[in-house]
């Protein structure tokens, strides 16, 4: 999972073809760490591309993504993106490897 730190990196990631995961993560929140573990567990089993935005390190980018994806900011917040648009989203305790498996089925 790569870390995004700029709008240009995020826009390039969003523009890449095919489904992909984007996690907005807080490094100060235990719920966010639990979500990160679930995402990593899913990614180890399924091979979709993924990116991470650390809220404390890239707050302007996190805010920009909220506008770009037309979603109210939450943290943790996970998106399944396809074609630059949100196909599925979850927050907090709803971010599980099982939910990701279900969401990524065609």
VONUKE-119673 format. One record per residue: x, y, z of N, C-alpha, C, O in turn. Coordinates in Angstrom, 2 decimals, padded with zeros to 5 digits. Example, Ala and Ser with C-alpha at 12.3 -4.5 7.8 and 13.67 -1.06 7.14 Angstrom:
residues 2
+---------+---------+---------+---------+---------+---------+---------+---------+---------+---------+---------+---------+
:      nX :      nY :      nZ :     caX :     caY :     caZ :      cX :      cY :      cZ :      oX :      oY :      oZ :
+---------+---------+---------+---------+---------+---------+---------+---------+---------+---------+---------+---------+
:  013.19 : -005.69 :  007.80 :  012.30 : -004.50 :  007.80 :  013.20 : -003.30 :  007.80 :  014.24 : -003.32 :  008.46 :
:  012.85 : -002.25 :  007.08 :  013.67 : -001.06 :  007.14 :  012.90 :  000.03 :  007.87 :  013.41 :  001.14 :  008.04 :
+---------+---------+---------+---------+---------+---------+---------+---------+---------+---------+---------+---------+
//
This chain:
residues 106
+---------+---------+---------+---------+---------+---------+---------+---------+---------+---------+---------+---------+
:      nX :      nY :      nZ :     caX :     caY :     caZ :      cX :      cY :      cZ :      oX :      oY :      oZ :
+---------+---------+---------+---------+---------+---------+---------+---------+---------+---------+---------+---------+
:  000.86 : -001.16 :  000.00 :  000.00 :  000.00 :  000.00 :  000.91 :  001.23 :  000.00 :  001.80 :  001.37 :  000.84 :
:  000.66 :  002.09 : -000.95 :  001.49 :  003.30 : -001.02 :  000.83 :  004.46 : -000.28 : -000.39 :  004.51 : -000.15 :
:  001.65 :  005.38 :  000.19 :  001.16 :  006.54 :  000.91 :  001.10 :  007.72 : -000.05 :  002.06 :  008.02 : -000.75 :
: -000.06 :  008.37 : -000.08 : -000.24 :  009.56 : -000.91 : -000.04 :  010.80 : -000.05 : -000.50 :  010.87 :  001.09 :
:  000.66 :  011.79 : -000.62 :  000.93 :  013.01 :  000.14 :  000.57 :  014.29 : -000.61 :  000.70 :  015.38 : -000.06 :
:  000.12 :  014.16 : -001.86 : -000.20 :  015.37 : -002.63 : -001.45 :  015.14 : -003.48 : -001.84 :  014.00 : -003.75 :
: -002.06 :  016.23 : -003.88 : -003.23 :  016.14 : -004.75 : -002.85 :  015.48 : -006.08 : -003.63 :  014.70 : -006.63 :
: -001.68 :  015.80 : -006.60 : -001.25 :  015.22 : -007.88 : -001.11 :  013.70 : -007.76 : -001.54 :  012.97 : -008.65 :
: -000.51 :  013.22 : -006.67 : -000.40 :  011.77 : -006.46 : -001.78 :  011.14 : -006.33 : -002.05 :  010.08 : -006.90 :
: -002.66 :  011.79 : -005.59 : -004.00 :  011.25 : -005.39 : -004.78 :  011.23 : -006.70 : -005.44 :  010.24 : -007.00 :
: -004.70 :  012.28 : -007.47 : -005.43 :  012.33 : -008.74 : -004.89 :  011.26 : -009.69 : -005.67 :  010.62 : -010.39 :
: -003.59 :  011.05 : -009.71 : -003.01 :  009.99 : -010.55 : -003.50 :  008.62 : -010.09 : -003.82 :  007.76 : -010.91 :
: -003.56 :  008.42 : -008.79 : -004.05 :  007.15 : -008.24 : -005.51 :  006.93 : -008.62 : -005.89 :  005.83 : -009.03 :
: -006.33 :  007.97 : -008.50 : -007.74 :  007.87 : -008.84 : -007.94 :  007.59 : -010.33 : -008.89 :  006.92 : -010.71 :
: -007.05 :  008.10 : -011.16 : -007.20 :  007.98 : -012.61 : -006.74 :  006.62 : -013.15 : -007.07 :  006.27 : -014.28 :
: -005.98 :  005.87 : -012.36 : -005.52 :  004.57 : -012.83 : -006.73 :  003.67 : -013.09 : -007.73 :  003.75 : -012.38 :
: -006.64 :  002.81 : -014.11 : -007.78 :  001.96 : -014.44 : -008.01 :  000.85 : -013.40 : -007.08 :  000.38 : -012.74 :
: -009.26 :  000.46 : -013.28 : -009.61 : -000.66 : -012.42 : -009.89 : -000.27 : -010.99 : -009.59 :  000.85 : -010.57 :
: -010.48 : -001.21 : -010.24 : -010.80 : -000.94 : -008.85 : -009.56 : -000.81 : -007.98 : -008.52 : -001.41 : -008.26 :
: -009.68 : -000.01 : -006.93 : -008.57 :  000.24 : -006.01 : -009.10 :  000.74 : -004.68 : -010.19 :  001.31 : -004.61 :
: -008.35 :  000.53 : -003.64 : -008.73 :  000.92 : -002.28 : -007.99 :  002.18 : -001.87 : -006.83 :  002.38 : -002.21 :
: -008.69 :  003.03 : -001.11 : -008.08 :  004.23 : -000.53 : -008.53 :  004.33 :  000.92 : -009.72 :  004.37 :  001.22 :
: -007.55 :  004.35 :  001.83 : -007.83 :  004.45 :  003.26 : -007.34 :  005.78 :  003.79 : -006.17 :  006.14 :  003.63 :
: -008.25 :  006.52 :  004.43 : -007.87 :  007.72 :  005.19 : -007.70 :  007.26 :  006.64 : -008.65 :  006.80 :  007.28 :
: -006.48 :  007.40 :  007.13 : -006.07 :  006.81 :  008.41 : -005.59 :  007.88 :  009.39 : -004.86 :  008.80 :  009.02 :
: -006.01 :  007.73 :  010.64 : -005.51 :  008.59 :  011.70 : -004.49 :  007.80 :  012.52 : -004.81 :  006.73 :  013.04 :
: -003.28 :  008.33 :  012.63 : -002.27 :  007.62 :  013.43 : -002.40 :  007.91 :  014.93 : -001.51 :  007.58 :  015.71 :
: -003.52 :  008.53 :  015.31 : -003.77 :  008.81 :  016.73 : -005.03 :  008.11 :  017.24 : -005.48 :  008.39 :  018.36 :
: -005.60 :  007.22 :  016.45 : -006.89 :  006.63 :  016.79 : -006.83 :  005.10 :  016.79 : -006.45 :  004.50 :  015.79 :
: -007.18 :  004.47 :  017.91 : -007.15 :  003.00 :  017.95 : -008.13 :  002.34 :  016.98 : -007.85 :  001.26 :  016.47 :
: -009.26 :  002.98 :  016.72 : -010.20 :  002.43 :  015.74 : -009.55 :  002.43 :  014.35 : -009.72 :  001.49 :  013.58 :
: -008.82 :  003.48 :  014.04 : -008.15 :  003.58 :  012.76 : -007.07 :  002.51 :  012.62 : -006.88 :  001.95 :  011.54 :
: -006.36 :  002.22 :  013.70 : -005.34 :  001.16 :  013.65 : -006.00 : -000.20 :  013.43 : -005.46 : -001.03 :  012.70 :
: -007.15 : -000.43 :  014.04 : -007.88 : -001.68 :  013.82 : -008.33 : -001.78 :  012.37 : -008.24 : -002.84 :  011.76 :
: -008.80 : -000.67 :  011.81 : -009.21 : -000.66 :  010.40 : -008.03 : -000.93 :  009.49 : -008.14 : -001.68 :  008.52 :
: -006.88 : -000.32 :  009.79 : -005.68 : -000.54 :  008.99 : -005.29 : -002.01 :  009.00 : -004.92 : -002.55 :  007.96 :
: -005.38 : -002.66 :  010.14 : -005.08 : -004.10 :  010.22 : -006.03 : -004.91 :  009.34 : -005.60 : -005.85 :  008.68 :
: -007.30 : -004.54 :  009.35 : -008.28 : -005.24 :  008.51 : -007.98 : -005.04 :  007.02 : -008.07 : -005.98 :  006.23 :
: -007.64 : -003.83 :  006.66 : -007.30 : -003.53 :  005.26 : -006.06 : -004.32 :  004.85 : -006.05 : -004.93 :  003.78 :
: -005.03 : -004.32 :  005.68 : -003.81 : -005.06 :  005.36 : -004.09 : -006.55 :  005.24 : -003.53 : -007.23 :  004.38 :
: -004.96 : -007.07 :  006.10 : -005.33 : -008.48 :  006.04 : -006.00 : -008.79 :  004.69 : -005.67 : -009.78 :  004.04 :
: -006.93 : -007.95 :  004.29 : -007.61 : -008.16 :  003.01 : -006.64 : -008.04 :  001.84 : -006.67 : -008.85 :  000.92 :
: -005.79 : -007.04 :  001.87 : -004.86 : -006.82 :  000.77 : -003.87 : -007.97 :  000.62 : -003.43 : -008.27 : -000.49 :
: -003.52 : -008.62 :  001.73 : -002.61 : -009.76 :  001.66 : -003.25 : -010.92 :  000.90 : -002.55 : -011.72 :  000.27 :
: -004.57 : -011.02 :  000.96 : -005.29 : -012.12 :  000.31 : -005.78 : -011.76 : -001.10 : -005.88 : -012.64 : -001.95 :
: -006.07 : -010.51 : -001.34 : -006.60 : -010.07 : -002.63 : -005.65 : -009.04 : -003.21 : -005.09 : -008.26 : -002.44 :
: -005.44 : -008.99 : -004.45 : -004.36 : -008.14 : -004.96 : -004.70 : -006.78 : -005.51 : -003.96 : -006.30 : -006.37 :
: -005.77 : -006.14 : -005.09 : -006.09 : -004.83 : -005.64 : -005.11 : -003.77 : -005.17 : -004.62 : -003.84 : -004.04 :
: -004.83 : -002.78 : -006.01 : -003.98 : -001.67 : -005.59 : -004.62 : -000.91 : -004.44 : -005.84 : -000.86 : -004.31 :
: -003.78 : -000.32 : -003.61 : -004.28 :  000.42 : -002.45 : -003.36 :  001.58 : -002.12 : -002.16 :  001.56 : -002.40 :
: -003.97 :  002.60 : -001.52 : -003.20 :  003.76 : -001.08 : -003.73 :  004.21 :  000.28 : -004.86 :  003.91 :  000.67 :
: -002.88 :  004.93 :  000.97 : -003.13 :  005.39 :  002.32 : -002.89 :  006.89 :  002.39 : -001.92 :  007.39 :  001.83 :
: -003.77 :  007.60 :  003.09 : -003.55 :  009.00 :  003.41 : -003.56 :  009.10 :  004.92 : -004.57 :  008.78 :  005.56 :
: -002.45 :  009.54 :  005.50 : -002.35 :  009.71 :  006.95 : -002.82 :  011.13 :  007.26 : -002.20 :  012.11 :  006.87 :
: -003.93 :  011.21 :  007.98 : -004.59 :  012.48 :  008.23 : -003.65 :  013.51 :  008.86 : -003.60 :  014.65 :  008.41 :
: -002.91 :  013.11 :  009.89 : -002.06 :  014.06 :  010.60 : -000.91 :  014.58 :  009.73 : -000.42 :  015.69 :  009.96 :
: -000.50 :  013.81 :  008.75 :  000.62 :  014.22 :  007.90 :  000.16 :  014.93 :  006.64 :  000.94 :  015.67 :  006.03 :
: -001.09 :  014.73 :  006.25 : -001.58 :  015.27 :  004.98 : -003.02 :  015.77 :  005.11 : -003.89 :  015.38 :  004.33 :
: -003.27 :  016.61 :  006.10 : -004.62 :  017.10 :  006.33 : -005.19 :  017.85 :  005.12 : -006.36 :  017.63 :  004.78 :
: -004.42 :  018.72 :  004.44 : -004.98 :  019.38 :  003.25 : -005.39 :  018.37 :  002.18 : -006.41 :  018.56 :  001.51 :
: -004.62 :  017.31 :  002.00 : -004.97 :  016.28 :  001.03 : -006.23 :  015.55 :  001.46 : -007.09 :  015.26 :  000.63 :
: -006.34 :  015.24 :  002.73 : -007.54 :  014.58 :  003.24 : -008.78 :  015.44 :  002.98 : -009.81 :  014.93 :  002.55 :
: -008.67 :  016.73 :  003.23 : -009.78 :  017.65 :  002.97 : -010.10 :  017.70 :  001.48 : -011.27 :  017.70 :  001.09 :
: -009.07 :  017.75 :  000.64 : -009.25 :  017.77 : -000.81 : -009.97 :  016.51 : -001.27 : -010.86 :  016.58 : -002.11 :
: -009.59 :  015.36 : -000.73 : -010.25 :  014.10 : -001.10 : -011.72 :  014.10 : -000.71 : -012.55 :  013.56 : -001.44 :
: -012.04 :  014.69 :  000.42 : -013.44 :  014.77 :  000.83 : -014.27 :  015.51 : -000.22 : -015.38 :  015.11 : -000.55 :
: -013.71 :  016.59 : -000.72 : -014.40 :  017.36 : -001.76 : -014.40 :  016.58 : -003.07 : -015.43 :  016.45 : -003.72 :
: -013.25 :  016.06 : -003.46 : -013.10 :  015.34 : -004.74 : -014.02 :  014.12 : -004.82 : -014.59 :  013.84 : -005.87 :
: -014.16 :  013.41 : -003.70 : -014.98 :  012.20 : -003.68 : -016.42 :  012.47 : -003.22 : -017.24 :  011.55 : -003.15 :
: -016.71 :  013.72 : -002.90 : -018.05 :  014.14 : -002.46 : -018.51 :  013.35 : -001.24 : -019.63 :  012.85 : -001.19 :
: -017.62 :  013.24 : -000.25 : -017.92 :  012.53 :  001.00 : -017.48 :  013.38 :  002.18 : -016.42 :  014.00 :  002.14 :
: -018.28 :  013.40 :  003.21 : -017.92 :  014.08 :  004.45 : -016.72 :  013.37 :  005.05 : -016.66 :  012.14 :  005.07 :
: -015.76 :  014.14 :  005.55 : -014.56 :  013.55 :  006.15 : -014.91 :  012.74 :  007.38 : -015.66 :  013.18 :  008.25 :
: -014.35 :  011.53 :  007.44 : -014.37 :  010.71 :  008.64 : -013.03 :  009.99 :  008.70 : -012.33 :  009.89 :  007.69 :
: -012.70 :  009.51 :  009.86 : -011.45 :  008.79 :  010.00 : -011.60 :  007.74 :  011.09 : -011.99 :  008.06 :  012.22 :
: -011.31 :  006.52 :  010.75 : -010.87 :  006.02 :  009.46 : -012.01 :  006.00 :  008.45 : -013.19 :  005.94 :  008.81 :
: -011.61 :  006.05 :  007.19 : -012.58 :  006.04 :  006.10 : -011.94 :  005.28 :  004.93 : -010.82 :  005.57 :  004.52 :
: -012.68 :  004.30 :  004.42 : -012.17 :  003.45 :  003.35 : -013.08 :  003.56 :  002.14 : -014.30 :  003.54 :  002.25 :
: -012.45 :  003.68 :  000.98 : -013.17 :  003.76 : -000.28 : -012.72 :  002.66 : -001.22 : -011.52 :  002.37 : -001.31 :
: -013.66 :  002.05 : -001.92 : -013.36 :  001.23 : -003.08 : -013.69 :  002.11 : -004.27 : -014.84 :  002.49 : -004.49 :
: -012.67 :  002.43 : -005.03 : -012.80 :  003.36 : -006.15 : -012.71 :  002.60 : -007.47 : -012.02 :  001.58 : -007.56 :
: -013.40 :  003.10 : -008.46 : -013.30 :  002.53 : -009.81 : -013.59 :  003.66 : -010.79 : -014.64 :  004.30 : -010.73 :
: -012.66 :  003.90 : -011.67 : -012.84 :  005.00 : -012.62 : -012.87 :  006.37 : -011.96 : -013.48 :  007.30 : -012.49 :
: -012.22 :  006.50 : -010.81 : -012.17 :  007.78 : -010.12 : -013.39 :  008.11 : -009.30 : -013.48 :  009.19 : -008.72 :
: -014.35 :  007.18 : -009.24 : -015.55 :  007.41 : -008.44 : -015.67 :  006.36 : -007.34 : -015.09 :  005.28 : -007.42 :
: -016.43 :  006.70 : -006.33 : -016.62 :  005.81 : -005.19 : -017.64 :  004.73 : -005.56 : -018.78 :  005.03 : -005.90 :
: -017.21 :  003.48 : -005.47 : -018.10 :  002.34 : -005.69 : -018.67 :  001.84 : -004.37 : -019.78 :  001.30 : -004.32 :
: -017.90 :  002.01 : -003.30 : -018.29 :  001.54 : -001.97 : -017.47 :  002.32 : -000.95 : -016.34 :  002.73 : -001.23 :
: -018.04 :  002.55 :  000.23 : -017.31 :  003.25 :  001.28 : -017.74 :  002.72 :  002.63 : -018.86 :  002.23 :  002.81 :
: -016.82 :  002.81 :  003.59 : -017.11 :  002.41 :  004.97 : -016.28 :  003.28 :  005.90 : -015.26 :  003.86 :  005.51 :
: -016.73 :  003.36 :  007.15 : -016.01 :  004.10 :  008.16 : -015.95 :  003.30 :  009.45 : -016.74 :  002.38 :  009.67 :
: -015.01 :  003.66 :  010.27 : -014.87 :  003.15 :  011.63 : -014.94 :  001.62 :  011.69 : -014.22 :  000.94 :  010.95 :
: -015.79 :  001.07 :  012.55 : -015.83 : -000.38 :  012.77 : -016.42 : -001.14 :  011.59 : -016.38 : -002.37 :  011.56 :
: -016.97 : -000.44 :  010.61 : -017.50 : -001.10 :  009.41 : -016.39 : -001.51 :  008.45 : -016.65 : -002.22 :  007.48 :
: -015.18 : -001.07 :  008.71 : -014.05 : -001.43 :  007.86 : -013.50 : -002.78 :  008.34 : -012.76 : -002.85 :  009.33 :
: -013.88 : -003.82 :  007.62 : -013.42 : -005.17 :  007.95 : -012.96 : -005.87 :  006.67 : -013.37 : -005.50 :  005.57 :
: -012.12 : -006.86 :  006.84 : -011.67 : -007.64 :  005.69 : -012.85 : -008.32 :  005.01 : -012.91 : -008.40 :  003.79 :
: -013.80 : -008.80 :  005.80 : -014.99 : -009.45 :  005.23 : -015.83 : -008.46 :  004.42 : -016.29 : -008.80 :  003.33 :
: -016.02 : -007.27 :  004.93 : -016.77 : -006.24 :  004.19 : -016.05 : -005.90 :  002.89 : -016.69 : -005.68 :  001.86 :
: -014.73 : -005.85 :  002.93 : -013.95 : -005.56 :  001.74 : -014.09 : -006.69 :  000.71 : -014.22 : -006.42 : -000.49 :
: -014.07 : -007.93 :  001.16 : -014.26 : -009.06 :  000.25 : -015.62 : -008.98 : -000.44 : -015.72 : -009.17 : -001.65 :
: -016.64 : -008.69 :  000.33 : -017.99 : -008.58 : -000.23 : -018.08 : -007.41 : -001.22 : -018.65 : -007.56 : -002.30 :
: -017.52 : -006.27 : -000.85 : -017.59 : -005.08 : -001.70 : -016.82 : -005.25 : -003.01 : -017.21 : -004.66 : -004.02 :
: -015.76 : -006.02 : -003.00 : -014.93 : -006.14 : -004.19 : -015.39 : -007.21 : -005.16 : -014.79 : -007.40 : -006.22 :
: -016.45 : -007.93 : -004.81 : -017.00 : -008.93 : -005.75 : -017.65 : -008.19 : -006.91 : -018.32 : -007.17 : -006.72 :
: -017.45 : -008.70 : -008.12 : -018.04 : -008.03 : -009.30 : -019.55 : -008.03 : -009.28 : -020.18 : -007.50 : -010.19 :
+---------+---------+---------+---------+---------+---------+---------+---------+---------+---------+---------+---------+
//
